[in-house]
Amino acid sequence: MAVEGIISNIGREMEERDDLKEVEKTYYSGIRATPAARAYAREKGIDLTRVAGTGAKGRIHKEDVVNYKLHDKIKISPLAERIAEVEGINIKSIVGTGPKGKIMKEDVLALINGLKQEVPKAEAKPAPKQEEKLPNENKWGLVETVPMSPMRKVISKRMSESYFSAPTFVVNVEVDMAELLALRKKVLDTILAETGKKATVTDFVSLAVIKSLMKHPYVNASLSKDEKEMYLHHYVNLSIAVGMDSGLVVPVIKGADKMSLKELVVASKEITTKALEGRLKPDEMADSTFTISNLGMYGVHSFVPIINQPNTAILGVSATQEKPVVRNGEIVVRPIMMLTLTADHRVVDGLEGAKFMKTLKEAIENPISLLI
């Protein structure tokens, strides 16, 4: 045996004898470990309960912790890792269903859609039993504790980032919907017969938004991460916010500026149906240039939506309500809708936001122009 090997063995035996009392102390649920192993684990933030010891009676040496750090890499496919990175998801929270627990694309998508992942019995590890949290009671009544779903956590993170990073301003405009509603009534049966889809008010408003955005590129823009460049899009990828019990998703209609009214109706219905059924793919929620959020069906008079970044603006669509207005010096009742633009002031000036809303108002109140 080489001299170096003998000296190494003697040194190790002396270290074990000198540290025998320390080793006997428990570390995290009774696990035995040398002081060097414990110090290295603390320095690197490693949980010793996950490390297999090679010493006597399972004793953990520093070499065991080092090997754990070098080789205990989470197994994940490149596509799954990319999707998780884009969606801001911690891959340590994902249970892999692939070979030897490898995280696959479907595992990440299931987490995004708030679905329960199915783990193969052969690979599944018994989950720690969680105590059922019963409603708490105080002097006013019951308080129920509800854990946030993975989707709700992502929404929370994104909305906070948008709200606290973008200095915004809001523009409100009331729009007379009489002409648009009349036009919809005229073409409704024709579009239904040709496409099998029912054209909604949102479809007509979306078409007006698309036409208006092509005239106001700063409202249809995005900002670079370092805030040194603005990207003005000369096309429209339109996001339509869809609310579900599990959370909010924003599917994207790609190339919306090139679509006719009939094509837009079909595309919006298909993407919305996918969203409601939880069948959206990551690329169907990416690359939007502008977003519409419609709460009109719930009777909302007005609201201020939060920008869906990296967009620089979002339009809130409220309910159409019969209101008394002055026309030619007389009070008449008209169907009025409130539209609200939330814009990022880093890219869009207040004047540009007002001009966009003026263009949009004129398009909606003269909807024949949308079909020309």
C-alpha positions as CSV (number, residue, x, y, z in Angstrom):
1,M,0.0,0.0,0.0
2,A,1.3,3.4,-0.9
3,V,2.5,5.7,1.9
4,E,0.0,8.3,1.0
5,G,-2.8,5.8,1.3
6,I,-1.6,4.6,4.7
7,I,-1.4,8.2,6.0
8,S,-4.8,8.9,4.7
9,N,-6.4,5.8,6.4
10,I,-4.6,6.6,9.7
11,G,-5.8,10.2,9.6
12,R,-9.4,9.1,8.9
13,E,-9.3,6.6,11.8
14,M,-8.0,9.3,14.1
15,E,-10.7,11.8,13.0
16,E,-13.4,9.2,13.6
17,R,-12.0,8.4,17.1
18,D,-11.6,12.0,18.1
19,D,-15.1,12.9,16.9
20,L,-16.8,9.8,18.2
21,K,-18.7,11.7,20.8
22,E,-19.8,14.3,18.3
23,V,-20.9,11.6,15.8
24,E,-23.1,10.0,18.4
25,K,-25.2,13.2,18.5
26,T,-28.2,13.1,16.2
27,Y,-28.5,15.4,13.2
28,Y,-31.9,15.9,11.7
29,S,-34.1,13.0,13.0
30,G,-31.2,10.9,14.4
31,I,-28.9,10.8,11.4
32,R,-25.2,10.3,12.2
33,A,-22.7,12.7,10.6
34,T,-19.2,13.9,11.1
35,P,-18.6,17.6,12.0
36,A,-17.0,18.1,8.6
37,A,-20.1,16.7,6.9
38,R,-22.5,18.9,9.0
39,A,-20.4,22.0,8.3
40,Y,-20.3,21.4,4.6
41,A,-24.1,20.7,4.5
42,R,-24.9,23.9,6.3
43,E,-22.6,25.9,4.0
44,K,-24.2,24.5,0.9
45,G,-27.7,24.4,2.2
46,I,-28.0,20.6,1.9
47,D,-30.5,18.6,3.9
48,L,-28.6,15.7,5.5
49,T,-31.8,13.6,5.7
50,R,-31.5,13.1,1.9
51,V,-27.8,12.0,2.0
52,A,-26.8,8.3,2.2
53,G,-23.9,7.7,4.5
54,T,-21.0,5.3,3.7
55,G,-19.5,5.1,7.1
56,A,-20.1,2.6,9.9
57,K,-23.8,2.3,10.8
58,G,-24.7,4.7,8.0
59,R,-22.5,7.5,9.3
60,I,-22.3,10.4,6.8
61,H,-18.8,11.7,5.9
62,K,-18.0,15.0,4.0
63,E,-17.3,12.9,0.9
64,D,-20.9,11.6,1.0
65,V,-22.3,15.1,1.1
66,V,-20.0,16.3,-1.7
67,N,-21.1,13.3,-3.9
68,Y,-24.7,14.1,-3.2
69,K,-24.2,17.7,-4.3
70,L,-22.4,16.7,-7.5
71,H,-24.7,13.9,-8.6
72,D,-28.2,14.6,-7.2
73,K,-29.4,16.6,-10.2
74,I,-33.1,16.7,-10.8
75,K,-33.9,14.7,-13.9
76,I,-36.0,16.8,-16.4
77,S,-36.4,16.8,-20.2
78,P,-35.1,19.9,-22.0
79,L,-38.6,20.9,-23.1
80,A,-40.1,20.5,-19.6
81,E,-37.2,22.6,-18.2
82,R,-37.8,25.4,-20.7
83,I,-41.5,25.5,-20.1
84,A,-40.9,25.6,-16.3
85,E,-38.4,28.4,-16.8
86,V,-40.8,30.5,-18.9
87,E,-43.7,30.0,-16.5
88,G,-41.6,30.7,-13.4
89,I,-42.2,27.3,-11.8
90,N,-39.8,25.8,-9.3
91,I,-39.0,22.3,-10.7
92,K,-38.3,21.0,-7.2
93,S,-42.1,21.2,-6.7
94,I,-42.9,18.9,-9.6
95,V,-43.3,15.2,-9.3
96,G,-41.9,13.5,-12.4
97,T,-43.8,10.6,-14.1
98,G,-41.1,9.7,-16.6
99,P,-38.5,6.9,-16.3
100,K,-36.8,6.9,-12.8
101,G,-38.9,10.0,-11.8
102,K,-37.8,12.2,-14.7
103,I,-39.9,15.3,-15.1
104,M,-41.6,15.4,-18.5
105,K,-43.4,18.1,-20.4
106,E,-46.8,16.7,-19.4
107,D,-45.9,17.0,-15.7
108,V,-45.2,20.8,-16.0
109,L,-48.3,21.4,-18.1
110,A,-50.4,19.5,-15.5
111,L,-49.0,21.8,-12.8
112,I,-49.7,24.9,-14.9
113,N,-53.3,23.8,-15.5
114,G,-53.8,23.0,-11.8
115,L,-54.4,19.3,-12.5
116,K,-53.5,16.5,-10.1
117,Q,-50.5,14.6,-11.4
118,E,-50.7,10.9,-11.6
119,V,-47.5,9.2,-10.4
120,P,-46.7,5.6,-11.4
121,K,-47.1,3.3,-8.4
122,A,-43.6,1.8,-9.0
123,E,-41.9,5.2,-8.8
124,A,-44.2,6.9,-6.4
125,K,-43.0,7.8,-2.9
126,P,-45.5,7.9,-0.1
127,A,-46.5,11.5,0.4
128,P,-46.3,12.8,3.9
129,K,-49.7,12.7,5.5
130,Q,-51.1,16.2,5.9
131,E,-53.5,17.2,8.5
132,E,-56.8,18.4,7.2
133,K,-57.1,22.1,8.0
134,L,-60.5,22.7,9.5
135,P,-62.1,26.1,9.5
136,N,-60.9,28.2,12.4
137,E,-63.4,30.1,14.5
138,N,-63.1,33.5,16.0
139,K,-65.6,35.8,17.8
140,W,-67.2,36.8,14.5
141,G,-67.6,33.3,13.0
142,L,-65.7,30.7,10.9
143,V,-62.5,31.3,8.9
144,E,-61.6,28.6,6.4
145,T,-58.0,28.1,5.3
146,V,-57.7,27.3,1.6
147,P,-54.2,26.5,0.1
148,M,-53.4,28.4,-3.1
149,S,-53.3,26.2,-6.2
150,P,-50.2,26.1,-8.4
151,M,-52.1,28.2,-11.1
152,R,-53.2,30.8,-8.5
153,K,-49.6,31.0,-7.2
154,V,-48.3,31.8,-10.8
155,I,-51.1,34.4,-11.3
156,S,-50.3,36.0,-8.0
157,K,-46.6,36.2,-8.9
158,R,-47.2,37.7,-12.3
159,M,-49.8,40.2,-11.2
160,S,-47.5,41.4,-8.4
161,E,-44.6,41.8,-10.8
162,S,-46.8,43.7,-13.3
163,Y,-48.5,46.0,-10.6
164,F,-45.2,46.9,-8.8
165,S,-42.9,47.2,-11.9
166,A,-45.0,49.2,-14.4
167,P,-46.1,52.8,-13.7
168,T,-49.6,52.8,-15.2
169,F,-52.3,55.3,-16.1
170,V,-56.0,54.7,-16.9
171,V,-58.2,56.1,-19.7
172,N,-62.0,55.6,-19.6
173,V,-64.3,56.1,-22.6
174,E,-68.1,55.6,-22.9
175,V,-69.1,54.1,-26.2
176,D,-72.5,54.1,-27.9
177,M,-73.1,50.5,-28.9
178,A,-76.3,51.0,-30.9
179,E,-74.8,50.7,-34.3
180,L,-72.5,47.7,-33.4
181,L,-75.5,45.8,-31.9
182,A,-77.5,46.4,-35.0
183,L,-74.8,45.2,-37.2
184,R,-74.3,42.1,-35.1
185,K,-78.0,41.3,-35.4
186,K,-77.8,41.6,-39.2
187,V,-74.8,39.3,-39.7
188,L,-75.4,36.9,-36.8
189,D,-77.4,34.2,-38.7
190,T,-75.0,34.4,-41.7
191,I,-71.9,33.8,-39.6
192,L,-73.6,31.0,-37.7
193,A,-74.7,29.3,-40.9
194,E,-71.2,29.5,-42.4
195,T,-69.1,28.7,-39.4
196,G,-71.3,27.0,-36.8
197,K,-70.1,29.6,-34.3
198,K,-72.1,32.4,-32.7
199,A,-70.6,35.9,-33.1
200,T,-70.5,37.7,-29.7
201,V,-70.2,41.4,-28.8
202,T,-66.6,40.6,-27.7
203,D,-65.8,39.4,-31.3
204,F,-66.9,42.7,-32.7
205,V,-65.1,44.7,-30.0
206,S,-62.0,42.6,-30.7
207,L,-62.1,43.4,-34.4
208,A,-62.4,47.1,-33.6
209,V,-59.4,46.8,-31.2
210,I,-57.3,45.0,-33.8
211,K,-58.0,47.7,-36.4
212,S,-57.2,50.5,-33.9
213,L,-54.0,48.9,-32.7
214,M,-52.6,48.9,-36.2
215,K,-52.8,52.7,-36.1
216,H,-51.3,53.0,-32.7
217,P,-48.2,50.8,-32.5
218,Y,-47.0,52.1,-29.1
219,V,-50.1,50.7,-27.5
220,N,-49.3,47.4,-29.3
221,A,-45.8,47.2,-28.0
222,S,-43.5,45.6,-25.4
223,L,-40.5,46.7,-23.4
224,S,-37.1,45.0,-23.2
225,K,-36.1,43.6,-19.8
226,D,-33.4,46.2,-19.4
227,E,-35.9,49.0,-20.3
228,K,-33.5,50.3,-23.0
229,E,-35.5,49.2,-26.1
230,M,-39.2,49.2,-27.1
231,Y,-40.6,46.7,-29.5
232,L,-43.4,48.1,-31.8
233,H,-45.4,45.2,-33.2
234,H,-46.7,45.7,-36.7
235,Y,-49.1,42.8,-36.2
236,V,-51.6,41.8,-33.6
237,N,-51.5,38.7,-31.4
238,L,-54.6,39.2,-29.3
239,S,-55.0,37.7,-25.8
240,I,-58.5,37.1,-24.5
241,A,-58.5,36.7,-20.7
242,V,-60.6,33.7,-19.7
243,G,-61.6,33.2,-16.1
244,M,-62.1,29.7,-14.6
245,D,-62.7,28.3,-11.1
246,S,-59.0,27.3,-11.0
247,G,-57.7,30.7,-12.1
248,L,-57.2,33.1,-15.0
249,V,-55.6,32.1,-18.4
250,V,-54.9,34.3,-21.4
251,P,-55.0,32.3,-24.6
252,V,-53.6,34.1,-27.7
253,I,-55.1,34.5,-31.2
254,K,-52.0,34.6,-33.4
255,G,-52.1,36.8,-36.5
256,A,-55.4,38.4,-35.6
257,D,-54.8,41.4,-37.8
258,K,-54.9,39.2,-40.9
259,M,-58.3,37.7,-40.0
260,S,-61.8,38.5,-41.3
261,L,-64.7,38.8,-38.8
262,K,-65.7,35.2,-39.6
263,E,-62.2,33.9,-39.1
264,L,-61.8,35.8,-35.8
265,V,-65.1,34.4,-34.5
266,V,-63.9,30.8,-35.2
267,A,-60.4,31.4,-33.8
268,S,-61.7,33.0,-30.6
269,K,-64.2,30.2,-29.9
270,E,-61.6,27.5,-30.5
271,I,-59.0,29.0,-28.2
272,T,-61.6,29.9,-25.5
273,T,-62.9,26.3,-25.6
274,K,-59.4,24.9,-25.2
275,A,-58.9,27.2,-22.2
276,L,-62.1,26.2,-20.5
277,E,-61.3,22.5,-21.0
278,G,-57.7,22.9,-19.8
279,R,-56.1,21.9,-23.1
280,L,-54.0,24.9,-23.8
281,K,-50.4,24.4,-24.8
282,P,-47.7,26.8,-23.6
283,D,-47.2,28.3,-27.0
284,E,-50.9,29.1,-27.2
285,M,-50.5,31.5,-24.2
286,A,-47.3,33.1,-25.4
287,D,-46.3,36.0,-27.7
288,S,-49.3,38.2,-27.2
289,T,-49.1,41.9,-28.1
290,F,-52.3,43.2,-26.4
291,T,-55.0,41.8,-24.1
292,I,-58.7,42.2,-23.7
293,S,-60.5,41.4,-20.4
294,N,-64.3,41.3,-20.6
295,L,-66.4,41.3,-17.4
296,G,-69.5,42.7,-19.1
297,M,-71.4,39.4,-18.8
298,Y,-71.3,39.9,-15.1
299,G,-73.0,43.3,-15.2
300,V,-69.8,45.1,-14.2
301,H,-70.1,48.9,-14.9
302,S,-66.3,49.6,-15.0
303,F,-63.1,48.1,-13.7
304,V,-59.3,48.7,-14.0
305,P,-57.5,45.6,-15.3
306,I,-53.8,44.9,-14.6
307,I,-51.5,44.7,-17.6
308,N,-50.6,41.3,-18.9
309,Q,-46.8,41.7,-19.3
310,P,-44.9,42.0,-21.5
311,N,-47.8,43.9,-23.1
312,T,-47.8,47.6,-22.6
313,A,-51.6,47.9,-22.3
314,I,-54.8,46.0,-21.6
315,L,-58.4,46.9,-22.4
316,G,-61.2,46.3,-19.8
317,V,-64.7,45.8,-21.4
318,S,-67.7,46.3,-19.2
319,A,-71.4,45.7,-19.5
320,T,-73.6,47.5,-22.0
321,Q,-76.3,49.4,-20.1
322,E,-79.2,51.6,-21.2
323,K,-78.5,55.2,-20.2
324,P,-80.0,58.6,-20.7
325,V,-77.7,60.7,-22.9
326,V,-78.0,64.0,-24.7
327,R,-78.3,63.8,-28.5
328,N,-78.9,66.9,-30.6
329,G,-80.1,68.8,-27.5
330,E,-82.5,66.1,-26.4
331,I,-82.3,63.4,-23.8
332,V,-82.5,59.9,-25.3
333,V,-81.8,56.4,-24.0
334,R,-78.9,54.6,-25.6
335,P,-76.9,51.4,-25.0
336,I,-73.6,52.6,-23.5
337,M,-70.5,50.6,-22.7
338,M,-67.6,51.7,-20.6
339,L,-64.1,50.9,-22.0
340,T,-61.0,51.2,-19.8
341,L,-57.5,51.2,-21.0
342,T,-54.6,50.5,-18.6
343,A,-51.3,51.5,-20.1
344,D,-47.6,51.3,-19.2
345,H,-46.4,55.0,-19.0
346,R,-42.8,53.9,-19.7
347,V,-43.9,53.2,-23.3
348,V,-47.3,54.8,-23.8
349,D,-47.8,58.5,-23.1
350,G,-51.2,59.7,-21.9
351,L,-51.9,61.5,-25.2
352,E,-51.2,58.4,-27.2
353,G,-53.5,56.4,-24.9
354,A,-56.3,59.0,-25.4
355,K,-55.8,58.9,-29.2
356,F,-56.1,55.1,-29.2
357,M,-59.3,55.2,-27.3
358,K,-60.7,57.9,-29.6
359,T,-59.9,55.7,-32.6
360,L,-61.5,52.7,-30.9
361,K,-64.6,54.6,-30.0
362,E,-65.0,55.8,-33.6
363,A,-64.6,52.3,-34.9
364,I,-67.2,50.8,-32.6
365,E,-69.7,53.6,-33.2
366,N,-69.2,53.2,-37.0
367,P,-68.8,49.4,-37.2
368,I,-69.3,49.3,-41.0
369,S,-65.8,50.6,-41.3
370,L,-64.5,47.4,-39.7
371,L,-65.8,45.3,-42.6
372,I,-64.4,47.4,-45.4
